[in-house]
Amino acid sequence: MSDAKTLKIEVKGVQFRNKGAYLMLLGCLQGLQQLGRPFELVLSPGPNLPYRERAQLGAWQKLSFRRKSIDLTPWFGKLPQAIRNTFARYGIVTERDVDVILEASGFAYGDQWPLQFLQNTAREVKRFGEAGKPFIFMPQAFGPFQSAESKAAMRDIITHARLVFVRDPVSLEHVKSCIDVLPDSVVLTPDFTVGLKGNTAAELPAIDGPFAALIPNNKVISKFNHANAEAQRTRYVEAFAAAANQLTELGMQVVLVNHEGKEDDLLCKEIALLAPCQIIAIEDPLAVKAFIGKAELAVSSRFHGAINALSQGVPCIATSWSHKYHAMMTDFGMADYCIEQLSALTLTQKISELMANKAQIQPVLAENSAALKAKNQLMWQKLWAELK
C-alpha cells in the first residue's frame, strides 16, 4: 500500500450498546493511531450503531444491505464513480472505497450462529482477498465447525483473510479442523482490550465504602445460546443473589453493573429483588472499566467485564457459558476461578476461596496482565506490517 494514501478502515462486529463490543472498537482505534500513517474510520449502520454516535467518531457511513442470502453490499461498489462521488459528499462510502476491514466481533463464527452469516462473511473475505485488500480478524473466539458447509466457509476465510488472530487454544483447534494445513496467517494471540485504560476523569457513581462488582449476562439464560437456558434462569438469579448476600455479610456494598443494556437491566432487577444491591449503568465503556477497577472483587458473566477487572488487578470469578471464558481466565492465571456449573453453592464457595487467597492473587494478576499487554503489542506489530 502507498504511504501517501489515507486508508479507509472499516471495523466490523462492534457496537455501542454492548460495552465489550464498544471496548473492542476503542481497542482498534487505539492500535490504529500508532500505525504511523493516516486513516479514516468506516462503520456500517445498525440498530446498535446509530448514526449520531457513528458521526461523533467522524466515521464514514458504509452503504450496505444484507438480509439472509440477499447481499447487495458488493453491488453498490459497482455504481459509476460519479454516483459514488456524490455519496461521498454525504459521508457515505461503498465496499469498493474501503481499503481494509478489521473484523472484531469477539465471538460470532461457529455452528451456534446461522450458517448464512458465516457464508456471507466468507464471500466478503474472498472479495477482499482477490482485490488485494487486507481483511483481518482481530483476536476472537471461533467454532465449533461441525457441518461440511461451515467448514467450507471457514476454509475460504482462512485462505483469503490476510490475518486471522485466534484468541484461545480451543478456538485454534476448531479453526484447524477446517483446513488440512494451517497457514502462518492464523495466529494465536490473547484479547486485545487488556491495555485499554479506564477513564478515571469521568464522573463515577459514589459508593460508600468497599464494594464488589457483580456483572450479569442475559446470554447465559438466552434460548439463542442454550436449549435449556430458560430453565436455568431461576438458578442463575439465585446464585447471584446468594453471592450478593454473602458479600454484604462480609461488609461490602454490592453493585450490579449493567454491561450491555435493556436485557441485562432486567436481569439485574431480578437479582436485586432477592438481595441488597445497587444497580448502575454507565454509558462510557472506559468509565465502566474505571469503576470496576475500584472494586474489591468482581463476579462476571461478561467476558470483557472480567477482563476489565483482571487487567486492573481486581480479583474476579467468571461464570462461563462458552470455552472462551476458561481460556481467558487461564491467560490471567485464574483458571481455578472459572465456574462451569453455576449454582448458589458453587459461587459462594468460590467467593470464600478467592477472599482467602486475595493477597496471593493480586501479584499474579499484575504479572500476567503485563505479559498479555506485551503479546498485544506483538499482535499490533504484525498487523501494522500488513498495512504499511
C-alpha positions in Angstrom: 0.0 0.0 0.0 1.1 3.5 -0.8 2.3 5.5 2.3 0.7 8.6 0.7 -2.8 7.3 0.8 -5.2 7.8 3.7 -6.6 4.4 4.5 -10.4 3.9 4.9 -10.6 1.2 7.5 -13.9 -0.5 8.4 -14.3 -2.0 11.8 -16.9 -4.7 11.8 -18.7 -6.6 14.5 -18.6 -3.7 17.0 -21.4 -1.6 18.6 -22.1 1.0 21.2 -24.7 -0.8 23.5 -22.6 -3.8 24.5 -19.6 -2.5 26.5 -17.4 -5.3 25.4 -18.0 -4.6 21.7 -17.5 -0.9 22.3 -14.2 -1.7 24.0 -13.1 -3.7 21.0 -13.9 -0.7 18.8 -11.8 1.6 21.0 -9.0 -1.0 21.1 -8.9 -1.0 17.3 -8.8 2.8 17.2 -6.0 2.9 19.8 -3.9 0.4 17.9 -4.5 2.1 14.5 -3.5 5.5 16.0 0.0 4.0 16.3 0.1 2.9 12.7 2.2 5.8 11.6 0.0 6.8 8.6 -3.4 8.5 8.3 -6.6 6.5 8.4 -10.3 7.2 8.4 -12.9 5.0 10.2 -15.7 3.4 8.4 -18.8 1.9 10.2 -21.9 0.2 8.8 -25.3 1.2 10.1 -27.1 -1.0 12.6 -29.6 -0.9 15.5 -26.8 -0.7 18.0 -24.6 1.6 15.8 -26.9 4.7 15.4 -25.9 7.5 13.1 -25.3 10.1 15.8 -22.7 8.1 17.7 -21.1 7.0 14.4 -20.8 10.6 13.4 -19.3 11.6 16.7 -16.4 9.3 15.9 -16.0 11.0 12.5 -16.8 7.7 10.8 -17.7 7.3 7.1 -21.1 5.6 6.7 -20.8 2.4 4.6 -23.7 1.7 2.2 -24.6 -1.9 2.8 -27.6 -4.2 2.7 -27.6 -7.8 3.7 -30.7 -9.9 4.6 -30.2 -13.7 4.8 -28.9 -14.8 1.4 -29.5 -11.4 -0.2 -26.4 -9.2 -0.1 -26.4 -6.1 -2.2 -23.3 -4.6 -0.5 -20.8 -5.6 -3.2 -23.1 -4.3 -5.9 -23.1 -0.8 -4.5 -19.4 -0.7 -5.2 -20.1 -1.2 -8.9 -22.0 2.0 -9.2 -20.5 4.7 -11.5 -17.7 6.8 -10.0 -19.8 9.9 -10.4 -22.6 8.5 -8.2 -20.1 7.3 -5.6 -18.5 10.8 -5.5 -22.0 12.2 -4.8 -22.4 9.7 -2.0 -19.1 10.8 -0.5 -20.3 14.3 -0.2 -22.9 13.0 2.3 -20.3 10.9 4.2 -21.3 7.6 2.5 -18.8 5.1 1.0 -19.3 1.7 -0.6 -17.4 -1.5 -0.1 -15.2 -0.6 -3.1 -14.0 2.5 -1.3 -12.9 0.6 1.8 -9.2 -0.3 1.9 -9.0 -2.5 5.0 -11.5 -4.4 7.2 -10.9 -5.3 10.8 -13.4 -7.9 12.0 -13.8 -7.5 15.8 -17.0 -9.5 16.6 -15.4 -11.3 19.5 -17.4 -14.5 19.1 -19.7 -14.8 16.1 -18.3 -17.6 13.9 -19.4 -21.1 14.7 -22.2 -23.6 14.5 -24.3 -21.8 17.2 -24.9 -18.9 14.7 -26.7 -19.0 11.4 -24.7 -20.6 8.6 -25.7 -17.8 6.3 -23.8 -15.3 8.4 -20.6 -17.3 8.1 -21.1 -17.8 4.4 -21.8 -14.1 3.7 -18.6 -13.2 5.6 -16.6 -15.8 3.7 -17.7 -14.3 0.4 -16.8 -10.8 1.6 -13.3 -12.0 2.8 -12.8 -13.7 -0.6 -13.7 -10.5 -2.5 -11.2 -8.5 -0.4 -8.5 -11.1 -0.9 -9.0 -11.2 -4.6 -8.8 -7.4 -4.7 -5.6 -7.4 -2.7 -7.1 -5.7 0.2 -6.4 -6.8 3.8 -9.3 -8.4 5.7 -8.1 -9.1 9.2 -9.9 -10.9 12.0 -9.0 -9.3 15.3 -8.5 -11.7 18.3 -11.7 -13.6 18.8 -13.1 -17.0 19.6 -14.2 -19.4 16.9 -16.1 -22.6 16.5 -17.0 -25.3 16.7 -17.5 -26.1 13.0 -19.2 -29.5 12.5 -21.0 -29.3 9.2 -19.3 -29.6 5.8 -20.9 -26.2 4.8 -19.5 -24.3 7.8 -16.1 -25.9 7.4 -16.0 -24.9 3.7 -17.0 -21.3 4.5 -14.3 -21.1 7.2 -11.8 -22.6 4.9 -12.5 -19.8 2.4 -12.0 -17.3 5.3 -8.7 -18.9 6.3 -7.4 -19.0 2.7 -8.3 -15.4 1.8 -8.0 -13.4 5.0 -4.8 -11.5 5.4 -4.6 -12.4 9.1 -6.8 -14.4 11.5 -6.0 -13.8 15.1 -7.4 -16.6 17.3 -8.0 -15.8 20.9 -7.6 -19.2 22.6 -6.3 -22.7 22.0 -9.8 -24.3 21.8 -10.8 -21.9 19.0 -7.5 -22.7 17.3 -8.4 -26.4 17.2 -11.8 -25.5 15.8 -10.1 -23.5 13.1 -7.6 -26.3 12.4 -10.5 -28.7 11.8 -11.5 -26.8 8.7 -8.3 -27.0 6.7 -5.5 -29.5 6.0 -2.6 -27.2 6.6 -3.0 -24.1 8.7 -1.2 -21.1 7.1 1.1 -18.8 9.1 -1.6 -16.1 8.7 -3.6 -17.8 11.5 -2.0 -16.6 14.8 -2.9 -17.4 18.4 -3.0 -14.2 20.5 -5.0 -13.0 23.5 -7.8 -10.5 23.7 -6.6 -7.0 22.7 -8.6 -4.8 25.2 -6.3 -5.6 28.2 -4.3 -2.5 27.7 -7.1 0.0 27.4 -7.0 2.4 30.4 -10.2 3.3 32.3 -11.5 6.8 32.1 -10.7 7.9 35.7 -11.6 11.5 34.8 -15.2 10.5 34.3 -17.8 11.2 37.0 -18.3 7.8 38.5 -21.1 6.6 40.9 -20.0 7.2 44.5 -20.1 4.1 46.6 -20.0 4.3 50.4 -17.1 2.0 51.5 -15.6 -1.1 49.8 -17.7 -2.7 47.2 -17.9 -5.8 45.0 -19.0 -5.6 41.3 -21.4 -8.2 40.0 -21.7 -8.3 36.3 -24.6 -10.5 34.9 -25.1 -11.6 31.3 -28.5 -12.3 29.8 -26.9 -14.6 27.2 -26.4 -17.2 29.9 -30.2 -17.5 30.1 -30.9 -16.9 26.4 -32.6 -19.5 24.2 -30.4 -18.3 21.4 -27.3 -19.8 23.1 -28.7 -22.7 25.2 -31.6 -25.0 24.6 -32.3 -25.3 28.3 -31.4 -21.7 29.2 -34.8 -20.6 30.4 -34.8 -23.5 32.9 -31.5 -22.1 34.3 -32.9 -18.6 34.9 -34.0 -19.2 38.5 -30.8 -20.9 39.4 -28.7 -18.1 37.8 -30.6 -15.3 39.7 -30.5 -17.2 42.9 -26.7 -17.8 42.6 -26.0 -14.1 42.1 -28.4 -13.2 44.9 -26.6 -15.6 47.2 -23.3 -14.0 46.3 -24.7 -10.6 47.0 -25.9 -11.6 50.4 -22.6 -13.3 51.2 -20.6 -10.2 50.2 -22.9 -8.0 52.2 -22.3 -10.1 55.3 -18.5 -9.6 54.6 -19.0 -5.9 54.9 -19.1 -4.9 51.2 -21.5 -2.9 49.2 -22.8 -4.9 46.3 -23.1 -3.2 42.9 -24.8 -4.8 39.9 -23.0 -3.5 36.8 -25.2 -3.4 33.6 -22.6 -4.1 30.9 -25.0 -4.2 28.0 -28.5 -2.7 28.0 -32.1 -3.5 28.5 -31.8 -7.3 28.7 -29.1 -7.1 31.4 -31.1 -4.4 33.2 -34.0 -6.8 33.6 -31.7 -9.5 34.9 -30.1 -7.0 37.4 -33.6 -6.1 38.7 -34.5 -9.7 39.2 -31.3 -10.2 41.3 -31.9 -7.0 43.3 -35.3 -8.3 44.4 -33.6 -11.1 46.3 -30.6 -9.3 47.8 -29.4 -5.8 48.8 -27.8 -4.4 45.6 -27.3 -1.1 43.8 -27.7 -1.2 40.0 -25.5 1.1 37.9 -25.4 1.7 34.2 -22.6 3.8 32.7 -22.6 4.7 29.0 -18.8 5.3 28.6 -17.1 1.9 28.4 -13.8 3.3 29.7 -15.7 4.8 32.6 -17.2 1.4 33.3 -13.7 0.0 33.3 -12.5 2.7 35.7 -15.5 1.9 38.0 -14.8 -1.9 38.0 -11.2 -1.1 38.7 -12.2 0.4 42.1 -13.9 -2.8 43.3 -12.5 -5.1 45.9 -13.5 -8.1 43.7 -15.8 -8.9 40.8 -18.1 -11.7 39.7 -18.6 -11.6 36.0 -20.6 -13.5 33.4 -19.5 -10.9 30.8 -16.2 -11.7 29.1 -15.0 -8.1 28.9 -16.4 -7.4 32.4 -13.9 -10.0 33.7 -11.1 -8.6 31.6 -11.9 -5.1 32.9 -11.4 -6.4 36.5 -8.4 -8.7 36.0 -6.4 -6.3 33.8 -6.6 -3.8 36.7 -5.6 -6.2 39.4 -9.1 -6.8 40.7 -9.6 -10.5 41.6 -12.5 -11.9 39.6 -14.7 -15.0 39.4 -16.0 -15.7 35.9 -19.2 -17.7 35.3 -18.8 -19.5 32.0 -21.2 -20.3 29.1 -18.5 -20.7 26.4 -15.0 -22.1 26.1 -13.7 -18.6 25.7 -14.1 -17.9 29.4 -11.9 -20.6 30.7 -9.2 -19.7 28.2 -9.3 -16.0 29.2 -9.1 -16.9 32.9 -6.2 -19.2 32.2 -4.4 -16.3 30.4 -4.6 -14.3 33.7 -3.6 -17.3 35.9 -7.2 -17.5 37.2 -8.5 -20.8 35.7 -9.4 -22.1 39.2 -11.9 -19.2 39.5 -13.9 -20.0 36.3 -17.2 -21.7 37.2 -18.6 -24.0 34.6 -21.6 -25.2 36.6 -23.1 -22.2 38.3 -25.2 -22.5 41.5 -25.6 -20.6 44.7 -23.3 -23.2 46.4 -20.5 -23.2 43.8 -20.4 -19.4 43.6 -20.4 -18.7 47.3 -17.7 -21.4 47.9 -15.6 -19.8 45.2 -16.0 -16.4 46.7 -14.8 -17.7 50.1 -11.8 -19.3 48.4 -11.0 -16.1 46.5 -11.2 -14.0 49.7 -8.8 -16.4 51.5 -6.3 -16.1 48.6 -6.7 -12.5 47.6 -3.3 -11.4 48.8 -1.6 -14.1 46.7 -3.8 -13.4 43.6 -3.1 -9.8 43.0 0.7 -10.0 42.2 -0.1 -12.9 39.8 -2.6 -10.6 38.1 -0.1 -7.8 37.7 2.5 -10.2 36.2 0.1 -11.8 33.8 -1.5 -8.5 32.7 1.9 -7.2 31.8 2.6 -10.4 29.8 -0.7 -10.1 27.9 -0.1 -6.5 27.1 3.3 -7.5 25.6 1.6 -10.1 23.4 -0.9 -7.5 22.3 1.9 -5.3 21.1 3.4 -8.1 19.1 -0.1 -8.7 17.5 -0.3 -5.0 16.5 3.2 -5.1 15.0 2.2 -8.0 12.8 -1.0 -6.1 11.8 0.8 -2.8 11.1 3.2 -4.6 8.8 0.3 -5.6 6.6 -0.9 -2.0 6.3 2.4 -0.2 5.6 
